[in-house]
Amino acid sequence: MSGQFDFVSVLKKPTIHHLGCCISRRIQLRDGTQKTLGVFLPTEHPIIFVTSVAERVEVISGQCWVHIGEEEDYQRYMPGQSFYVPKHTEFKILCHEVVDYVCHFE
């Protein structure tokens, strides 16, 4: 997978979640596809999200532990790996270090 996106529009204003523990910027590709580029900051407690569309989250740097929907355990994700979250599904993410990510809306 390429290390960059070419020919994109970037929304200047970031989206800030959970008191600044997750910060992202939305980009739009030439074909209309939208993604977010963001960072999760270390926290003591999991950050909880609920998806409105299906998402594939690609970990660029750092590592995190993710609990999706009704799964029993957290799974660890490292750079080069990604996890899929179905539409209308809760997921929890726990980071002990800074994690850069790309969220691909499916």
URLIN-V314141 format. One line per field, one symbol per residue. phi: phi as a letter, one per 40 degrees, with the letter a starting at -180 (. if undefined). Layout:
# URLIN-V314141
phi=???
This chain:
# URLIN-V314141
phi=.ccabcfbbbccccbbbffgcbbabcbbcdcgcbabbabbcdacbccbbbcbbcbbbbccagbabbbbfcdcbcbcbbdgbabbbcdfbcbbbbbbacbcabbccb
